Amino acid sequence: MRYRLLGCTGLYVSELCLGTMTFGDAGWWKVMGGLGQDAATSLVKQAFDAGVNFIDTANVYSMGESEKLTGTAIKSLGLPRNELVIATKATGVVNEKTVNGQGQSRYHLMNELDASLKRLQVDHIDLYQLHGFDPLTPLEDVLSTLNDMVRSGKVRYIGLCNMAAWQIMKGLAISEKNHWARFESVQAYYTVAGRDLEREVIPLLQDQQLGLMVWSPLAGGLLSGKFSADGTGPEGTRRASFDFPVVDKPRAFRVVETMRPIAHQHQVSVAQVALAWLLARPQVSTVILGARTPEQLADNLRASALELTADELKTLDEASALPPEYPGWMLARQGLPRLKPPMKA
């Protein structure tokens, strides 16, 4: 297992992170996996034994069950807390019976932090993330609350998920102005078949030195190579019953067919090729793996050892290239002359 810096924190995290969305079966979340304690504990042990030191969960996963199962797994296995980086999130609906059971108000975030600490059976969260954008709570108030959490010692670093570039940059500016803890990471959807993040968010991450945590790196299983262009695939899979995340399917299947010969050449799964492409992107800090079975997790973990050649990466880049979009194509055109050294006649 290799380790990478999370942004400019100085904190090393494993380049593959164990995602726990498959833990628990409360409500509609059971479609994500529905795993109980024994299965969750087994996956946590398998990941840790493989060198994974980064675990990502959220308060809404199975309405808190995921955090409980994760915390119990860590405690029952006797895993050393100082060798783990634990991340969780808050924003989504955790209690439909109360009007303040969601969002990013100080009231809700502080209640949820304490609840997450209790469920995970820890005294601090290493990375506390906003699980989206709250249009009702001023960002200044949100960041003030997160800063107080860091200052209290209950949170080490703060991050965010699924926000637009302007929202991320606004948050960074507010934190800098007030000398508050700033966002250190962005968790976002990014795959070889879904490269929209490259238009504005990734340039921002590079400029501001933020870490990138990739969720759904196989596009909900679509890039596993187990689905065909006519929509058929294995029964019981998440994508078969929950068609998410949104994907340009013609492009996705074109990319899958491009990955098949590469996988055959290396004698690995198509999924490993998709993961290896992400791991070859310099801006990626970690790729989150959400597995249902030990076999699936083992296959995904092997992607860390797969090194794609420059020609293979070029082939995949060309097959998955985004169509030109304004103002990107104009910015690139304007910048080209500046890249050429001036010449004196």
N, C-alpha and C positions, 0 to 999 in steps of 0.2 A: 504494500500500500504506500502510495506517495502522499505527501502533505503539502498544502499550499497556504499562503498567507490569505487571511480574510481581509481584503482591502488593505488599509494602512494601520491596522490595529496591532500588528506584531504577533497576532494569534494564529497558530497553525491549525488547520482543520484537514481531515482526510479528504482527498479529492472525490471520494464517494461517501455520501451521507445516508444514514438509514432514516427513511421516512416512515412515519407510523400511522398514516391514514388508513391502513388496512387493519389496524387494531380496534376491536370493539364492534358491536352490532346494533347500537341504538338507532332507532328510526330508519330513515332512508340511507344512512351511512353504511348499513350492512352490505350494500351493493359494492362498496369499495374493498371489502374483504371479509368482514365479519369474524375476525380471528379472536379467539379467547386467550386466557392467560398463558396456558401451556405453549401454544403456538407463538405468541408474542415473545415470551421469555426465550424460546428456542432461537428465534430470529435475532434477537438482541445479542445473545451469546455468539451466534454464528458470525454476525457482523463484527463484534468486538474482537473475536479471535482472529479475524481476517485483517485487523488493523484499523477498523473504522472507529474514530473517536468522536464523531459528530452525529447527533441524533436530533431530528426535527419533528416536532409535533404541533398541536394547536388545541386550544380550549374547545373548539367546536367539533373536533373529530369525535364522532359518536357521542357528542354532547358530554365531553369530559372523560369518557371511558378510555380513550386512547392514552391520555395523560396518566390515568390511574394504572393501566396495564403496563405502561412504560416505566413508571416509578417503581412498581412492584417488581418488575423484571430486573431492574438495576439493583434494587436492594436484595432480592433473593439470590442473585448471582454473586453478590459481594463485589461488584465492580467498583474500582477506586474512583471516587468523585473527582479527584484532581487529574484524572486522565480522560475525563469526558467533557465534551462541549455540548451542552443541552440548550436547544432552542425551542421556543414555543411562541404562540401568537394570540392576539385578541382583537376583536372588532365585531365578528359575526354574532348571530343570534344564539345565545346559550340558554335563554329563558323566555319563551313566548308569552308567559303569564304575567310578566312585569314590563312596564313601559320602558324601563331603563336596562333591559337585558341585552343590549347590543350597543354598538357605536364606540366612539372614542372620547366620551366625556371623562373628566377626571374621576367622577363617581364610578363609572363603569370600569374603566381601566384599572383603577386601584383595587376594586373588588375582585376583578378577574385575576390580577397578579397574585393576590393572596390565595385565591382558590387554586390557581395553577401550582403554586408552591406546595400547597397541602396535598394535592393529588399526586404530584411528582415526588413528594417526600424529600424535598431538598430545601436549603435555606437561601438559595439564590438561583436566578436564571442567567445563563451566560449570554444568550442573545434573545431579547424580547422584541417581537416584530409586530408592526401594525398589519393586520390581515386585510388590507385594502384601504380604500379612501372613504372618509366620513364627510359628506357635504354639509352636515349640520354643525359640526364642531370646528371652530377656528383652529387652524394649524398651530398658531401661537399657543393656544391652550393645551393642545395635544402634546407639543414638544416640551412645554413647561412641566407637564405631568411626567413625561418620560425622563426628563432631566432629574426631577426629584426622586424617581425610582433608582436611577443610577447613583445619585448622591447618597441614598439610603443604604446602598450596598446590596439591595435585593436583586438588582440587575447590573450586569457588567457592561453590555453593549446593546445598542438599539438598532433595529433594521426595519424594513418595510417590504410589502409585497404588492405586486400588481398595480403600480401607479404610473402615470404618465411622466414624461421627462420634466415637464414644467412643474409638476407637483413636487417631484423629488428635489429639483433645484431650488424651489421656493422654500422647502423645508430646510435645506442646507444653509440657505442665506439667513433664515430666521435664527437658526442655532448659532451661526457665526456671529451675528449681530449681538446676541444676548449672552455669548460665551457659555452656551449650554452643550450638553452631550449631543453629538450629531449622528445622523444615520450612518452606519458603517457598512451596511449590506443591502442588497436588493434581491428578493426572491421573485423569480419570474419564469414564465413559460418560454422555452427556447429549445428548438430541435433542428435537426438537419432539414426537416421539411417545413419548419415554421420559423423563419429567420427575421420576422418583423422587428424584433428587438434591436436589430442592427441599424435600423433607420435613425433613431434618436437616442434611445436609452443607453445602448452600449457605448457610443461616443461620450455620453455624459459620465458613465461609470469610469471610463478610462481617464477622463479629464479630472474628475473629482476623487479618484482612487478609492472607489467603492468596490466591495466584494460582490460577486454574482453567484447566487445559489439557484440552480436550475431545477424547476419542478416539472413533472411529467415529461422526462427526457425521451420517452418512447411514444409520446402523443396518445396516452391512454391505451397503449398496447398496439396501436396501429403500425408502428415501426418495428414490431417484433418479427415481421416476416411471416406471421401466421394468418394474416388476413389477405384476401384477394381483392382485386379491383371491382369485382361484382358485389362486394359487401359481405361475402361469406367468410366465416371464421370460426374458431373454436367456441363451443357452447360453454356458457358459464363465465366467460370473460367479462371484465368490466365494460370494455368498449361495446360489446354485443348488447348490453342492456342500458348503458349510459354513454351516449354518443358525445363525449367531451374529452379534451378540449376541442374547440372549433379548429378545423384543419381544412386546407385546400386539398381535397382528396386526390384529384388528378395529379397534382404535383407530388403528394405524399407517395402515391403508388409508383410514380415515375422514379422517385428516389429509392424506394424499396427495391425495384428491379435493378437499379444501379448498384445497390449494396450487395445483392445476392452473389455475383461473381467474386467480389472482394471477400465476402465471408467464406466462400468456398476455397479461395486461394489460401486463406489463413486457417482454414478448418475451424471456424468459430461460428457462432450464431449471428444472424442478421442484427439482432438486438445489440450484441457486443460492438458491431461496427458503428451503429448509430450512437452508442455511448462513447466510443473511442473518438468519433468525430468531435463531439462536444469537449472531451478532455484535451483535444488538440487545440482548442480555442484559447488563446492566452488570457482572455478576460474572465474565463470561468474559474471560480474558486472551488466549487464543489457541485457535484451532480447528485440529486436526491433520488434514492432508489426506494420504491414502495412495492415490496414483494408480498405475495400470498403464501408461497411455499419455499422450503429450503432449497429446492432445485432451481427455482427462479432466481432467488437471491444469489446462489452460487454462480450461476451463469452470468448474471449482471456484474458481480464482483470481479470476474475474470477480465472484464473490459479494461481494468487498470493496467493489465500486463500487455494489452494489445497496442502495438505501435503501427499506425498506418503510414505508408510511404508518402512522400511528397506528391507523387503522381496520383496515388489513390485519393488523397485529400483534394487535389485539384479536380479530379473527376467528380467527386461528390459536391464540391463547391459549384462547379459548372451546372450539374444536374439540379441543384437546389437554389440557384441564384434567384434573388428577388428581382422582379421587373423594375426598371428605372422609375423613380417617382420624384416629383418636384417637392421641395427645392433641392433634394439630394443631388440630382444630376447637374444642376446649375452650380451648386457649391463645389462639386468635384471639378467641374470645368474651370471655375474661377481660380481654384487653388493650383491647378497644374502649372501655370507659368511661374508661380512662386517656388516650385520645387526644382526648377532649372537654375543652376548657378548663372549669375550675370556674366556676360562676356564683354570685354572692352575691344572696340574696333582697332 
